[in-house]
Amino acid sequence: MIRHLPWLGLVVALAGCPKIKPPPVMPISSFKVEVRGLDVGKGATRTPLNVVTTCAVKHGGQATVPEAEKGTRACPYAISRGDIEVDLTATALDVSGNPALTFSGPVSFRVVPGDLSGGYENRFAMAASGVVTTTIRTQHQYGATRFWAEDAPPSPLYSDGGIIPGLPVEPPHRTYATGLSPQIFFEEPTLAKVQIPDGFDNRSSPLVGEFLTIGKNPESGEQLLQSCANDPQRDGQPALMVITGTDPGGFYVTDVSACRQLELTDAGGLDAPRTAEPKDPCLLPLTGGGSVVIEQWDGGASAGEPARCKVSNEVCTATASCRSYLPGTYGGMFIYNYSFPDGLDEGDLLWTLSGSVQEFTSTTQMVFPSWSIAEKVRRLPPDQWNKWLQYAPPIEINNRTCGAENVLPPFLTDQLCGHNRRNLKMESLESGLVKVKNLRLPSAFTNCDFNADFSVPFFCDTRDGADWIWGSCAFPPSPPEPAADTIERVCNSDCVIGTGPWAVRKDGLRQICSERTTYVGFGQFVVEMNPPGADSWGFDESVPARVQHFDVGAAPARPAGVYAAGADLNLGCDVEVRLAFGPANVVATATDLPLQARTVLNHELTGTETTVAVIVPGGGPGKCWVAQNFHNRINIVTKDALPELQPDCALDDPDPLKAKQCQYTRGATFDLIGHLRHLQPGRPRWAILPRDPDDVCCRPGPGLECPRPVKPCP
């Protein structure tokens, strides 16, 4: 019996333990989530969300795609630009999987991947008898997507440092039960779809913060295909991601098959009213077969088949019936690798890119990246190194691309290329290869960092009563700008814009100033772009209303429009003329200032001068043009590509070789190719970064040479 005493003690001990009750059965364990429809627009204006164009074409159009096909892997929805309204029904289920008819209370929603948008009414709804039926509003869906319902508090919305009212009253208990819809497929992201803004704002991109993969490896058995609603030629083509350049911190990649994008207005229509890109040209069929491209067609007779718009393939009744496309495709991106990308060369083709999408000074980039290479071109013969790169030609940036309006008088912000945040022309070219012509480098650098803190305030366009001015960026309710910042800002503004002490001409030309602290800290400096004028003379006529052409002869002639006092004019004629500057009624005589044929005259209007009058001494007919130079400026960065080029130089340098090189630099104009970067706090806000010395060429000044190591332009 003694042997059993320990067991007896254990029984007594157990008899003294309290009884543990099992947890109560939760009223619900999950939700059954059903998606009843996906639409774009709001309320009565909603229309069904489109599927990718390859699926729409297969079924004869968007309107005839069967509902059961939409959102499947074979027929995914297109990535939408803006909000999607999703009609949902969520049914609460108990632990047995049966409807929990007793459940009521607020149910919140989520979407993965993507974001909810709109107010609280689109983020939670009240359940009754276990069922909630509602409409949520979402953005930024791509790939395999699920919509969630959960018995959990909705995320609060914030404004002015506080929570926006409208959250539901919390019930005594939350189960945090969750349910997911079946997978609904959207198209996979391309480089362009990652970057096309939701609205008319170039400061950010829709998928910032997402970690994603672009492209497919061949072993997956799939390809990333383009879905181009307005570009049939590229619709369904494989994405082709080409390395367009490398630098010490990463590389640039461009999808050379990205869809060409229609130019939109704020109202959502087509063809921006003042700065629209040229119309899509017409393809006119020829009698013997084939077709010819007509840039401007008035709709005359065509042989056989109707004429077609070149890109959209729509019937072209005249060039005016075709549409305008942005200069870029949003298909370029900088991949920030934190170091030089060993193993990659310019011209290589990639299968995939993975990483987190971020914005740096409003330039979209991918960080913590990885990639897989489809073809290394340096393993091919040298004559094939441009096998893929040839499909990424640089796009020219001109006054129209910068945002100048097609009207005679310039606006304040025309002085800084792409300054308006609503400029999507520049945004469509971001991180792609661009080119500019006839640049003039700074004629002076000045230091505006008076307190030596290695920082200079930037300036903003603002109103002073009815007038637009360059002023402080400390808009109310921000605190007032400190006096020390005001001094530095005005110095910076005067330098970059060419006002104040920099408005005084030197050697007959307006000075071009760049702020030295910015140059030393970031390597960027201000250059002046090709001014408006006749394109046949090598000037920029991309905004035609800025260039006045007029006939001249024995009788005095004047252009139609007049200019403001102080305007800086360029003028040229194809015959020898005499000319006089003066008020609107000025008349030229045979004794006035002579101007030789095919010679450009630069003149700054003074006093009461507002226009020019021209007469041909011999009486023969001729043509003249006149245009105001509004001194459009952009930034460039040459420190990596051309470290020998020293724009911050001195003509009186004690080293005669440096002084001579400075004279060459100041006296030349330059053509340049490089990658376009957005500098949101910069002035100007865009910069071009050439890749190597071959991206820059020069036109020497009279009797001068190109500075080292720049070669003459062909």
Secondary structure, DSSP 4 states (H G I P E B T S, - for coil): -GGGHHHHHHHHHHHTSPPPPPPPPPS-SEEEEEEEEEEESSGGG-EEPPB-HHHHHHTTSGGGS-TTTTTBTTBPBPPPSS-EEEEEEEEEE-TTSSB-TT--EEEEEEEESSEE-S-GGGTEEEEBTTEEEEEEEEE---SEEEEEEESSPPPP-EETTEEPS-PPPPPS-----EEEPPPEEBPPP-HHHHHS-SSS-TT--TTTT-EEEEE--GGGT---B---TT-TTTTTPBP-EEEEEEETTEEEEEETTPPP-B-B-TTS-BS-TTTPPPBPPEEEEPTTSSEEEESS------SSSPPEETTT--B-SSGGGS-BB-S--S-EEEEE-SS--TT--TT-EEEEEEEEEEEETTEEEEEEEEEEEEE-GGGS-GGGTTTTGGGSPPEEP-HHHHT--SSSSPPGGGGBTT-STT-HHHHHHTTSEEEEEEEB--SEEE---TT-SS-----EEEEETTEEEEE-S--TTSPPPPHHHHHHHHHHHHHHHT-GGGGS-BTTB---EEEHHHHHHH-EEEEEPPPBS-GGGTSB-SSGGGEEEEEESSS-B--SS---TT-EEEEEESS-EEEEEESTT----TTSEEE-TT--EEEE--TT--EEEEE-TT---EEEEEEE----EEEEE-TTT-TT--SS--TT-SSHHHHHHHHHHHH-EEEEEEEEEE-TTSSSSEEEE--SGGGEEEEPPTT--PPTTPEEP-
